[in-house]
C-alpha cells in the first residue's frame, strides 16, 4: 500500500510540475517542451501504473531539467 501511495504522489507532483512549467511563460521554447512534456507524460504514466520504471526515470530527468 505504501508503494502505491508513493507512486501516486510522485506521479501527481511530476504532472503538476510539468504542467505549470508548460503554462508558465508566454514564449514556448523547445527547452520548455523538451522538459515539461515528458514530466507530464511520465507523471500520468506513474498514476496509471504504465511502464513504471521508465516513467520514474523520465519523471526524475524532467524534474532535474526543470530545476536547471
N, CA, C, O and CB atoms as a CASP TS submission, in Angstrom:
PFRMAT TS
TARGET T0000
AUTHOR 0000-0000-0000
METHOD Language model
MODEL 1
PARENT N/A
ATOM      1  N   UNK     1       0.823  -1.196   0.000  1.00  0.00           N
ATOM      2  CA  UNK     1       0.000   0.000   0.000  1.00  0.00           C
ATOM      3  C   UNK     1       0.860   1.250   0.000  1.00  0.00           C
ATOM      4  O   UNK     1       0.520   2.250  -0.631  1.00  0.00           O
ATOM      5  CB  UNK     1      -0.933   0.004   1.199  1.00  0.00           C
ATOM      6  N   UNK     2       1.986   1.185   0.717  1.00  0.00           N
ATOM      7  CA  UNK     2       2.863   2.352   0.808  1.00  0.00           C
ATOM      8  C   UNK     2       3.505   2.697  -0.525  1.00  0.00           C
ATOM      9  O   UNK     2       3.653   3.872  -0.861  1.00  0.00           O
ATOM     10  CB  UNK     2       3.939   2.113   1.840  1.00  0.00           C
ATOM     11  N   UNK     3       3.890   1.667  -1.294  1.00  0.00           N
ATOM     12  CA  UNK     3       4.498   1.922  -2.599  1.00  0.00           C
ATOM     13  C   UNK     3       3.502   2.526  -3.576  1.00  0.00           C
ATOM     14  O   UNK     3       3.866   3.359  -4.405  1.00  0.00           O
ATOM     15  CB  UNK     3       5.068   0.638  -3.174  1.00  0.00           C
ATOM     16  N   UNK     4       2.255   2.109  -3.481  1.00  0.00           N
ATOM     17  CA  UNK     4       1.215   2.668  -4.338  1.00  0.00           C
ATOM     18  C   UNK     4       0.993   4.147  -4.028  1.00  0.00           C
ATOM     19  O   UNK     4       0.834   4.958  -4.940  1.00  0.00           O
ATOM     20  CB  UNK     4      -0.096   1.888  -4.167  1.00  0.00           C
ATOM     21  N   UNK     5       0.984   4.492  -2.756  1.00  0.00           N
ATOM     22  CA  UNK     5       0.827   5.899  -2.374  1.00  0.00           C
ATOM     23  C   UNK     5       2.032   6.734  -2.803  1.00  0.00           C
ATOM     24  O   UNK     5       1.875   7.874  -3.238  1.00  0.00           O
ATOM     25  CB  UNK     5       0.624   6.017  -0.862  1.00  0.00           C
ATOM     26  N   UNK     6       3.229   6.171  -2.681  1.00  0.00           N
ATOM     27  CA  UNK     6       4.430   6.877  -3.127  1.00  0.00           C
ATOM     28  C   UNK     6       4.403   7.082  -4.633  1.00  0.00           C
ATOM     29  O   UNK     6       4.750   8.158  -5.120  1.00  0.00           O
ATOM     30  CB  UNK     6       5.694   6.105  -2.721  1.00  0.00           C
ATOM     31  N   UNK     7       3.996   6.067  -5.366  1.00  0.00           N
ATOM     32  CA  UNK     7       3.913   6.163  -6.820  1.00  0.00           C
ATOM     33  C   UNK     7       2.891   7.232  -7.227  1.00  0.00           C
ATOM     34  O   UNK     7       3.149   8.017  -8.139  1.00  0.00           O
ATOM     35  CB  UNK     7       3.537   4.794  -7.431  1.00  0.00           C
ATOM     36  N   UNK     8       1.754   7.264  -6.569  1.00  0.00           N
ATOM     37  CA  UNK     8       0.727   8.253  -6.885  1.00  0.00           C
ATOM     38  C   UNK     8       1.196   9.659  -6.536  1.00  0.00           C
ATOM     39  O   UNK     8       0.934  10.600  -7.285  1.00  0.00           O
ATOM     40  CB  UNK     8      -0.569   7.931  -6.141  1.00  0.00           C
ATOM     41  N   UNK     9       1.880   9.812  -5.417  1.00  0.00           N
ATOM     42  CA  UNK     9       2.365  11.131  -5.007  1.00  0.00           C
ATOM     43  C   UNK     9       3.398  11.673  -5.981  1.00  0.00           C
ATOM     44  O   UNK     9       3.335  12.838  -6.376  1.00  0.00           O
ATOM     45  CB  UNK     9       2.960  11.064  -3.606  1.00  0.00           C
ATOM     46  N   UNK    10       4.346  10.834  -6.368  1.00  0.00           N
ATOM     47  CA  UNK    10       5.376  11.270  -7.319  1.00  0.00           C
ATOM     48  C   UNK    10       4.749  11.550  -8.680  1.00  0.00           C
ATOM     49  O   UNK    10       5.143  12.504  -9.351  1.00  0.00           O
ATOM     50  CB  UNK    10       6.490  10.202  -7.451  1.00  0.00           C
ATOM     51  N   UNK    11       3.794  10.749  -9.092  1.00  0.00           N
ATOM     52  CA  UNK    11       3.116  10.971 -10.367  1.00  0.00           C
ATOM     53  C   UNK    11       2.357  12.281 -10.402  1.00  0.00           C
ATOM     54  O   UNK    11       2.427  13.018 -11.386  1.00  0.00           O
ATOM     55  CB  UNK    11       2.172   9.840 -10.653  1.00  0.00           C
ATOM     56  N   UNK    12       1.641  12.573  -9.347  1.00  0.00           N
ATOM     57  CA  UNK    12       0.902  13.833  -9.275  1.00  0.00           C
ATOM     58  C   UNK    12       1.863  15.015  -9.256  1.00  0.00           C
ATOM     59  O   UNK    12       1.639  16.007  -9.949  1.00  0.00           O
ATOM     60  CB  UNK    12      -0.001  13.862  -8.029  1.00  0.00           C
ATOM     61  N   UNK    13       2.921  14.917  -8.477  1.00  0.00           N
ATOM     62  CA  UNK    13       3.894  16.012  -8.384  1.00  0.00           C
ATOM     63  C   UNK    13       4.570  16.264  -9.727  1.00  0.00           C
ATOM     64  O   UNK    13       4.744  17.418 -10.121  1.00  0.00           O
ATOM     65  CB  UNK    13       4.951  15.701  -7.317  1.00  0.00           C
ATOM     66  N   UNK    14       4.951  15.215 -10.428  1.00  0.00           N
ATOM     67  CA  UNK    14       5.613  15.385 -11.727  1.00  0.00           C
ATOM     68  C   UNK    14       4.658  15.975 -12.757  1.00  0.00           C
ATOM     69  O   UNK    14       5.043  16.857 -13.526  1.00  0.00           O
ATOM     70  CB  UNK    14       6.161  14.044 -12.229  1.00  0.00           C
ATOM     71  N   UNK    15       3.429  15.500 -12.780  1.00  0.00           N
ATOM     72  CA  UNK    15       2.455  16.012 -13.748  1.00  0.00           C
ATOM     73  C   UNK    15       2.133  17.481 -13.484  1.00  0.00           C
ATOM     74  O   UNK    15       2.039  18.272 -14.423  1.00  0.00           O
ATOM     75  CB  UNK    15       1.168  15.177 -13.704  1.00  0.00           C
ATOM     76  N   UNK    16       1.966  17.843 -12.241  1.00  0.00           N
ATOM     77  CA  UNK    16       1.667  19.234 -11.899  1.00  0.00           C
ATOM     78  C   UNK    16       2.859  20.136 -12.198  1.00  0.00           C
ATOM     79  O   UNK    16       2.694  21.228 -12.741  1.00  0.00           O
ATOM     80  CB  UNK    16       1.274  19.352 -10.419  1.00  0.00           C
ATOM     81  N   UNK    17       4.062  19.678 -11.843  1.00  0.00           N
ATOM     82  CA  UNK    17       5.258  20.479 -12.102  1.00  0.00           C
ATOM     83  C   UNK    17       5.449  20.696 -13.603  1.00  0.00           C
ATOM     84  O   UNK    17       5.749  21.811 -14.029  1.00  0.00           O
ATOM     85  CB  UNK    17       6.502  19.800 -11.499  1.00  0.00           C
ATOM     86  N   UNK    18       5.284  19.668 -14.391  1.00  0.00           N
ATOM     87  CA  UNK    18       5.412  19.813 -15.841  1.00  0.00           C
ATOM     88  C   UNK    18       4.331  20.694 -16.433  1.00  0.00           C
ATOM     89  O   UNK    18       4.600  21.495 -17.328  1.00  0.00           O
ATOM     90  CB  UNK    18       5.375  18.461 -16.502  1.00  0.00           C
ATOM     91  N   UNK    19       3.107  20.553 -15.941  1.00  0.00           N
ATOM     92  CA  UNK    19       2.015  21.397 -16.431  1.00  0.00           C
ATOM     93  C   UNK    19       2.217  22.857 -16.099  1.00  0.00           C
ATOM     94  O   UNK    19       1.957  23.725 -16.933  1.00  0.00           O
ATOM     95  CB  UNK    19       0.705  20.933 -15.858  1.00  0.00           C
ATOM     96  N   UNK    20       2.673  23.138 -14.909  1.00  0.00           N
ATOM     97  CA  UNK    20       2.953  24.522 -14.535  1.00  0.00           C
ATOM     98  C   UNK    20       4.087  25.082 -15.372  1.00  0.00           C
ATOM     99  O   UNK    20       4.042  26.239 -15.790  1.00  0.00           O
ATOM    100  CB  UNK    20       3.296  24.623 -13.047  1.00  0.00           C
ATOM    101  N   UNK    21       5.101  24.271 -15.618  1.00  0.00           N
ATOM    102  CA  UNK    21       6.242  24.713 -16.412  1.00  0.00           C
ATOM    103  C   UNK    21       5.820  25.016 -17.839  1.00  0.00           C
ATOM    104  O   UNK    21       6.330  25.960 -18.443  1.00  0.00           O
ATOM    105  CB  UNK    21       7.344  23.655 -16.401  1.00  0.00           C
ATOM    106  N   UNK    22       4.896  24.232 -18.393  1.00  0.00           N
ATOM    107  CA  UNK    22       4.450  24.466 -19.763  1.00  0.00           C
ATOM    108  C   UNK    22       3.553  25.696 -19.885  1.00  0.00           C
ATOM    109  O   UNK    22       3.577  26.369 -20.915  1.00  0.00           O
ATOM    110  CB  UNK    22       3.716  23.250 -20.278  1.00  0.00           C
ATOM    111  N   UNK    23       2.775  25.999 -18.874  1.00  0.00           N
ATOM    112  CA  UNK    23       1.841  27.130 -18.956  1.00  0.00           C
ATOM    113  C   UNK    23       2.370  28.399 -18.315  1.00  0.00           C
ATOM    114  O   UNK    23       1.690  29.425 -18.321  1.00  0.00           O
ATOM    115  CB  UNK    23       0.542  26.763 -18.308  1.00  0.00           C
ATOM    116  N   UNK    24       3.570  28.344 -17.765  1.00  0.00           N
ATOM    117  CA  UNK    24       4.108  29.466 -17.001  1.00  0.00           C
ATOM    118  C   UNK    24       4.445  30.677 -17.853  1.00  0.00           C
ATOM    119  O   UNK    24       4.094  31.799 -17.486  1.00  0.00           O
ATOM    120  CB  UNK    24       5.329  29.032 -16.267  1.00  0.00           C
ATOM    121  N   UNK    25       5.103  30.484 -18.958  1.00  0.00           N
ATOM    122  CA  UNK    25       5.622  31.595 -19.738  1.00  0.00           C
ATOM    123  C   UNK    25       4.853  31.727 -21.045  1.00  0.00           C
ATOM    124  O   UNK    25       4.263  30.765 -21.538  1.00  0.00           O
ATOM    125  CB  UNK    25       7.120  31.410 -20.014  1.00  0.00           C
ATOM    126  N   UNK    26       4.869  32.937 -21.596  1.00  0.00           N
ATOM    127  CA  UNK    26       4.195  33.184 -22.856  1.00  0.00           C
ATOM    128  C   UNK    26       4.953  32.646 -24.052  1.00  0.00           C
ATOM    129  O   UNK    26       4.333  32.253 -25.040  1.00  0.00           O
ATOM    130  CB  UNK    26       3.969  34.643 -23.027  1.00  0.00           C
ATOM    131  N   UNK    27       6.271  32.616 -23.993  1.00  0.00           N
ATOM    132  CA  UNK    27       7.055  32.120 -25.123  1.00  0.00           C
ATOM    133  C   UNK    27       7.378  30.638 -24.934  1.00  0.00           C
ATOM    134  O   UNK    27       8.068  30.257 -23.988  1.00  0.00           O
ATOM    135  CB  UNK    27       8.356  32.939 -25.284  1.00  0.00           C
ATOM    136  N   UNK    28       6.886  29.835 -25.820  1.00  0.00           N
ATOM    137  CA  UNK    28       7.083  28.390 -25.741  1.00  0.00           C
ATOM    138  C   UNK    28       8.338  28.001 -26.519  1.00  0.00           C
ATOM    139  O   UNK    28       8.298  27.886 -27.743  1.00  0.00           O
ATOM    140  CB  UNK    28       5.844  27.632 -26.288  1.00  0.00           C
ATOM    141  N   UNK    29       9.415  27.806 -25.836  1.00  0.00           N
ATOM    142  CA  UNK    29      10.658  27.420 -26.486  1.00  0.00           C
ATOM    143  C   UNK    29      10.785  25.902 -26.524  1.00  0.00           C
ATOM    144  O   UNK    29      10.026  25.183 -25.874  1.00  0.00           O
ATOM    145  CB  UNK    29      11.861  28.043 -25.763  1.00  0.00           C
ATOM    146  N   UNK    30      11.752  25.434 -27.291  1.00  0.00           N
ATOM    147  CA  UNK    30      11.984  23.995 -27.393  1.00  0.00           C
ATOM    148  C   UNK    30      12.392  23.410 -26.047  1.00  0.00           C
ATOM    149  O   UNK    30      12.041  22.273 -25.732  1.00  0.00           O
ATOM    150  CB  UNK    30      13.058  23.700 -28.441  1.00  0.00           C
ATOM    151  N   UNK    31      13.125  24.173 -25.259  1.00  0.00           N
ATOM    152  CA  UNK    31      13.561  23.709 -23.936  1.00  0.00           C
ATOM    153  C   UNK    31      12.369  23.457 -23.025  1.00  0.00           C
ATOM    154  O   UNK    31      12.359  22.492 -22.261  1.00  0.00           O
ATOM    155  CB  UNK    31      14.506  24.733 -23.291  1.00  0.00           C
ATOM    156  N   UNK    32      11.369  24.321 -23.106  1.00  0.00           N
ATOM    157  CA  UNK    32      10.183  24.148 -22.273  1.00  0.00           C
ATOM    158  C   UNK    32       9.441  22.868 -22.657  1.00  0.00           C
ATOM    159  O   UNK    32       9.000  22.122 -21.783  1.00  0.00           O
ATOM    160  CB  UNK    32       9.251  25.367 -22.403  1.00  0.00           C
ATOM    161  N   UNK    33       9.304  22.615 -23.945  1.00  0.00           N
ATOM    162  CA  UNK    33       8.609  21.418 -24.389  1.00  0.00           C
ATOM    163  C   UNK    33       9.433  20.170 -24.121  1.00  0.00           C
ATOM    164  O   UNK    33       8.875  19.110 -23.841  1.00  0.00           O
ATOM    165  CB  UNK    33       8.279  21.517 -25.866  1.00  0.00           C
ATOM    166  N   UNK    34      10.775  20.283 -24.203  1.00  0.00           N
ATOM    167  CA  UNK    34      11.635  19.115 -24.014  1.00  0.00           C
ATOM    168  C   UNK    34      11.639  18.628 -22.574  1.00  0.00           C
ATOM    169  O   UNK    34      11.866  17.443 -22.332  1.00  0.00           O
ATOM    170  CB  UNK    34      13.048  19.436 -24.443  1.00  0.00           C
ATOM    171  N   UNK    35      11.395  19.508 -21.617  1.00  0.00           N
ATOM    172  CA  UNK    35      11.400  19.103 -20.209  1.00  0.00           C
ATOM    173  C   UNK    35      10.004  19.054 -19.598  1.00  0.00           C
ATOM    174  O   UNK    35       9.749  18.228 -18.721  1.00  0.00           O
ATOM    175  CB  UNK    35      12.263  20.047 -19.411  1.00  0.00           C
ATOM    176  N   UNK    36       9.108  19.908 -20.034  1.00  0.00           N
ATOM    177  CA  UNK    36       7.765  19.944 -19.458  1.00  0.00           C
ATOM    178  C   UNK    36       6.870  18.809 -19.911  1.00  0.00           C
ATOM    179  O   UNK    36       6.170  18.202 -19.101  1.00  0.00           O
ATOM    180  CB  UNK    36       7.115  21.234 -19.793  1.00  0.00           C
ATOM    181  N   UNK    37       6.890  18.520 -21.207  1.00  0.00           N
ATOM    182  CA  UNK    37       6.019  17.471 -21.726  1.00  0.00           C
ATOM    183  C   UNK    37       6.382  16.084 -21.205  1.00  0.00           C
ATOM    184  O   UNK    37       5.478  15.341 -20.821  1.00  0.00           O
ATOM    185  CB  UNK    37       6.066  17.471 -23.228  1.00  0.00           C
ATOM    186  N   UNK    38       7.676  15.690 -21.172  1.00  0.00           N
ATOM    187  CA  UNK    38       7.983  14.381 -20.576  1.00  0.00           C
ATOM    188  C   UNK    38       7.612  14.295 -19.094  1.00  0.00           C
ATOM    189  O   UNK    38       7.254  13.220 -18.612  1.00  0.00           O
ATOM    190  CB  UNK    38       9.458  14.079 -20.740  1.00  0.00           C
ATOM    191  N   UNK    39       7.691  15.409 -18.370  1.00  0.00           N
ATOM    192  CA  UNK    39       7.303  15.387 -16.959  1.00  0.00           C
ATOM    193  C   UNK    39       5.807  15.118 -16.820  1.00  0.00           C
ATOM    194  O   UNK    39       5.395  14.360 -15.941  1.00  0.00           O
ATOM    195  CB  UNK    39       7.672  16.719 -16.275  1.00  0.00           C
ATOM    196  N   UNK    40       5.003  15.722 -17.666  1.00  0.00           N
ATOM    197  CA  UNK    40       3.552  15.497 -17.617  1.00  0.00           C
ATOM    198  C   UNK    40       3.216  14.059 -18.021  1.00  0.00           C
ATOM    199  O   UNK    40       2.410  13.399 -17.365  1.00  0.00           O
ATOM    200  CB  UNK    40       2.816  16.497 -18.542  1.00  0.00           C
ATOM    201  N   UNK    41       3.828  13.584 -19.088  1.00  0.00           N
ATOM    202  CA  UNK    41       3.547  12.230 -19.578  1.00  0.00           C
ATOM    203  C   UNK    41       4.009  11.178 -18.567  1.00  0.00           C
ATOM    204  O   UNK    41       3.294  10.212 -18.301  1.00  0.00           O
ATOM    205  CB  UNK    41       4.235  11.996 -20.940  1.00  0.00           C
ATOM    206  N   UNK    42       5.199  11.366 -18.008  1.00  0.00           N
ATOM    207  CA  UNK    42       5.690  10.382 -17.041  1.00  0.00           C
ATOM    208  C   UNK    42       4.877  10.424 -15.750  1.00  0.00           C
ATOM    209  O   UNK    42       4.669   9.387 -15.121  1.00  0.00           O
ATOM    210  CB  UNK    42       7.173  10.626 -16.736  1.00  0.00           C
ATOM    211  N   UNK    43       4.418  11.600 -15.350  1.00  0.00           N
ATOM    212  CA  UNK    43       3.552  11.687 -14.174  1.00  0.00           C
ATOM    213  C   UNK    43       2.239  10.957 -14.377  1.00  0.00           C
ATOM    214  O   UNK    43       1.751  10.270 -13.480  1.00  0.00           O
ATOM    215  CB  UNK    43       3.280  13.133 -13.832  1.00  0.00           C
ATOM    216  N   UNK    44       1.669  11.112 -15.569  1.00  0.00           N
ATOM    217  CA  UNK    44       0.431  10.398 -15.871  1.00  0.00           C
ATOM    218  C   UNK    44       0.675   8.894 -15.935  1.00  0.00           C
ATOM    219  O   UNK    44      -0.158   8.111 -15.480  1.00  0.00           O
ATOM    220  CB  UNK    44      -0.166  10.895 -17.196  1.00  0.00           C
ATOM    221  N   UNK    45       1.814   8.485 -16.498  1.00  0.00           N
ATOM    222  CA  UNK    45       2.141   7.055 -16.557  1.00  0.00           C
ATOM    223  C   UNK    45       2.318   6.470 -15.166  1.00  0.00           C
ATOM    224  O   UNK    45       1.908   5.338 -14.911  1.00  0.00           O
ATOM    225  CB  UNK    45       3.409   6.831 -17.378  1.00  0.00           C
ATOM    226  N   UNK    46       2.921   7.228 -14.273  1.00  0.00           N
ATOM    227  CA  UNK    46       3.075   6.749 -12.903  1.00  0.00           C
ATOM    228  C   UNK    46       1.721   6.616 -12.211  1.00  0.00           C
ATOM    229  O   UNK    46       1.507   5.690 -11.430  1.00  0.00           O
ATOM    230  CB  UNK    46       3.981   7.693 -12.109  1.00  0.00           C
ATOM    231  N   UNK    47       0.824   7.530 -12.496  1.00  0.00           N
ATOM    232  CA  UNK    47      -0.500   7.458 -11.868  1.00  0.00           C
ATOM    233  C   UNK    47      -1.277   6.221 -12.299  1.00  0.00           C
ATOM    234  O   UNK    47      -1.962   5.601 -11.485  1.00  0.00           O
ATOM    235  CB  UNK    47      -1.303   8.704 -12.200  1.00  0.00           C
ATOM    236  N   UNK    48      -1.174   5.859 -13.572  1.00  0.00           N
ATOM    237  CA  UNK    48      -1.935   4.697 -14.032  1.00  0.00           C
ATOM    238  C   UNK    48      -1.131   3.411 -13.938  1.00  0.00           C
ATOM    239  O   UNK    48      -1.678   2.327 -14.138  1.00  0.00           O
ATOM    240  CB  UNK    48      -2.395   4.907 -15.458  1.00  0.00           C
ATOM    241  N   UNK    49       0.165   3.513 -13.637  1.00  0.00           N
ATOM    242  CA  UNK    49       0.986   2.330 -13.454  1.00  0.00           C
ATOM    243  C   UNK    49       1.518   1.732 -14.733  1.00  0.00           C
ATOM    244  O   UNK    49       1.851   0.547 -14.760  1.00  0.00           O
ATOM    245  CB  UNK    49       0.218   1.313 -12.738  1.00  0.00           C
ATOM    246  N   UNK    50       1.608   2.501 -15.783  1.00  0.00           N
ATOM    247  CA  UNK    50       2.079   2.021 -17.076  1.00  0.00           C
ATOM    248  C   UNK    50       3.565   2.295 -17.221  1.00  0.00           C
ATOM    249  O   UNK    50       3.996   3.444 -17.124  1.00  0.00           O
ATOM    250  CB  UNK    50       1.296   2.681 -18.224  1.00  0.00           C
ATOM    251  N   UNK    51       4.361   1.245 -17.454  1.00  0.00           N
ATOM    252  CA  UNK    51       5.817   1.355 -17.606  1.00  0.00           C
ATOM    253  C   UNK    51       6.434   2.130 -16.445  1.00  0.00           C
ATOM    254  O   UNK    51       7.144   3.115 -16.652  1.00  0.00           O
ATOM    255  CB  UNK    51       6.167   2.038 -18.937  1.00  0.00           C
ATOM    256  N   UNK    52       6.164   1.689 -15.259  1.00  0.00           N
ATOM    257  CA  UNK    52       6.561   2.400 -14.046  1.00  0.00           C
ATOM    258  C   UNK    52       8.053   2.690 -13.955  1.00  0.00           C
ATOM    259  O   UNK    52       8.403   3.827 -13.637  1.00  0.00           O
ATOM    260  CB  UNK    52       6.146   1.613 -12.856  1.00  0.00           C
ATOM    261  N   UNK    53       8.959   1.749 -14.208  1.00  0.00           N
ATOM    262  CA  UNK    53      10.394   2.080 -14.105  1.00  0.00           C
ATOM    263  C   UNK    53      10.831   3.142 -15.112  1.00  0.00           C
ATOM    264  O   UNK    53      11.603   4.040 -14.778  1.00  0.00           O
ATOM    265  CB  UNK    53      11.231   0.826 -14.306  1.00  0.00           C
ATOM    266  N   UNK    54      10.335   3.035 -16.340  1.00  0.00           N
ATOM    267  CA  UNK    54      10.692   4.022 -17.370  1.00  0.00           C
ATOM    268  C   UNK    54      10.093   5.383 -17.021  1.00  0.00           C
ATOM    269  O   UNK    54      10.752   6.412 -17.166  1.00  0.00           O
ATOM    270  CB  UNK    54      10.199   3.560 -18.772  1.00  0.00           C
ATOM    271  N   UNK    55       8.856   5.385 -16.565  1.00  0.00           N
ATOM    272  CA  UNK    55       8.194   6.639 -16.202  1.00  0.00           C
ATOM    273  C   UNK    55       8.888   7.302 -15.015  1.00  0.00           C
ATOM    274  O   UNK    55       8.977   8.529 -14.963  1.00  0.00           O
ATOM    275  CB  UNK    55       6.717   6.388 -15.876  1.00  0.00           C
ATOM    276  N   UNK    56       9.371   6.521 -14.077  1.00  0.00           N
ATOM    277  CA  UNK    56      10.068   7.091 -12.922  1.00  0.00           C
ATOM    278  C   UNK    56      11.371   7.754 -13.345  1.00  0.00           C
ATOM    279  O   UNK    56      11.714   8.823 -12.842  1.00  0.00           O
ATOM    280  CB  UNK    56      10.345   6.009 -11.874  1.00  0.00           C
ATOM    281  N   UNK    57      12.098   7.131 -14.262  1.00  0.00           N
ATOM    282  CA  UNK    57      13.341   7.734 -14.754  1.00  0.00           C
ATOM    283  C   UNK    57      13.035   9.019 -15.515  1.00  0.00           C
ATOM    284  O   UNK    57      13.722  10.024 -15.334  1.00  0.00           O
ATOM    285  CB  UNK    57      14.112   6.744 -15.659  1.00  0.00           C
ATOM    286  N   UNK    58      12.013   8.996 -16.364  1.00  0.00           N
ATOM    287  CA  UNK    58      11.648  10.211 -17.100  1.00  0.00           C
ATOM    288  C   UNK    58      11.171  11.321 -16.178  1.00  0.00           C
ATOM    289  O   UNK    58      11.467  12.493 -16.413  1.00  0.00           O
ATOM    290  CB  UNK    58      10.570   9.901 -18.118  1.00  0.00           C
ATOM    291  N   UNK    59      10.442  10.967 -15.140  1.00  0.00           N
ATOM    292  CA  UNK    59       9.991  11.979 -14.174  1.00  0.00           C
ATOM    293  C   UNK    59      11.178  12.603 -13.469  1.00  0.00           C
ATOM    294  O   UNK    59      11.205  13.817 -13.262  1.00  0.00           O
ATOM    295  CB  UNK    59       9.029  11.362 -13.141  1.00  0.00           C
ATOM    296  N   UNK    60      12.155  11.798 -13.098  1.00  0.00           N
ATOM    297  CA  UNK    60      13.353  12.324 -12.451  1.00  0.00           C
ATOM    298  C   UNK    60      14.151  13.228 -13.374  1.00  0.00           C
ATOM    299  O   UNK    60      14.602  14.298 -12.966  1.00  0.00           O
ATOM    300  CB  UNK    60      14.226  11.189 -11.971  1.00  0.00           C
ATOM    301  N   UNK    61      14.327  12.798 -14.620  1.00  0.00           N
ATOM    302  CA  UNK    61      15.068  13.623 -15.576  1.00  0.00           C
ATOM    303  C   UNK    61      14.326  14.916 -15.893  1.00  0.00           C
ATOM    304  O   UNK    61      14.942  15.972 -16.030  1.00  0.00           O
ATOM    305  CB  UNK    61      15.324  12.842 -16.862  1.00  0.00           C
ATOM    306  N   UNK    62      13.014  14.833 -16.009  1.00  0.00           N
ATOM    307  CA  UNK    62      12.225  16.039 -16.261  1.00  0.00           C
ATOM    308  C   UNK    62      12.307  17.024 -15.104  1.00  0.00           C
ATOM    309  O   UNK    62      12.403  18.233 -15.314  1.00  0.00           O
ATOM    310  CB  UNK    62      10.776  15.672 -16.520  1.00  0.00           C
ATOM    311  N   UNK    63      12.268  16.513 -13.903  1.00  0.00           N
ATOM    312  CA  UNK    63      12.358  17.391 -12.726  1.00  0.00           C
ATOM    313  C   UNK    63      13.741  18.040 -12.618  1.00  0.00           C
ATOM    314  O   UNK    63      13.852  19.218 -12.275  1.00  0.00           O
ATOM    315  CB  UNK    63      12.051  16.596 -11.444  1.00  0.00           C
ATOM    316  N   UNK    64      14.785  17.276 -12.908  1.00  0.00           N
ATOM    317  CA  UNK    64      16.135  17.836 -12.881  1.00  0.00           C
ATOM    318  C   UNK    64      16.297  18.880 -13.977  1.00  0.00           C
ATOM    319  O   UNK    64      16.897  19.931 -13.754  1.00  0.00           O
ATOM    320  CB  UNK    64      17.189  16.724 -13.041  1.00  0.00           C
ATOM    321  N   UNK    65      15.758  18.590 -15.173  1.00  0.00           N
ATOM    322  CA  UNK    65      15.845  19.547 -16.271  1.00  0.00           C
ATOM    323  C   UNK    65      15.097  20.839 -15.964  1.00  0.00           C
ATOM    324  O   UNK    65      15.575  21.926 -16.287  1.00  0.00           O
ATOM    325  CB  UNK    65      15.301  18.928 -17.544  1.00  0.00           C
ATOM    326  N   UNK    66      13.942  20.728 -15.351  1.00  0.00           N
ATOM    327  CA  UNK    66      13.170  21.925 -14.984  1.00  0.00           C
ATOM    328  C   UNK    66      13.901  22.712 -13.909  1.00  0.00           C
ATOM    329  O   UNK    66      13.871  23.942 -13.908  1.00  0.00           O
ATOM    330  CB  UNK    66      11.755  21.541 -14.493  1.00  0.00           C
ATOM    331  N   UNK    67      14.563  22.002 -12.987  1.00  0.00           N
ATOM    332  CA  UNK    67      15.279  22.694 -11.910  1.00  0.00           C
ATOM    333  C   UNK    67      16.452  23.510 -12.430  1.00  0.00           C
ATOM    334  O   UNK    67      16.763  24.577 -11.900  1.00  0.00           O
ATOM    335  CB  UNK    67      15.773  21.692 -10.885  1.00  0.00           C
ATOM    336  N   UNK    68      17.102  22.998 -13.474  1.00  0.00           N
ATOM    337  CA  UNK    68      18.234  23.747 -14.035  1.00  0.00           C
ATOM    338  C   UNK    68      17.760  24.702 -15.071  1.00  0.00           C
ATOM    339  O   UNK    68      18.564  25.424 -15.659  1.00  0.00           O
ATOM    340  CB  UNK    68      19.273  22.816 -14.630  1.00  0.00           C
TER
END
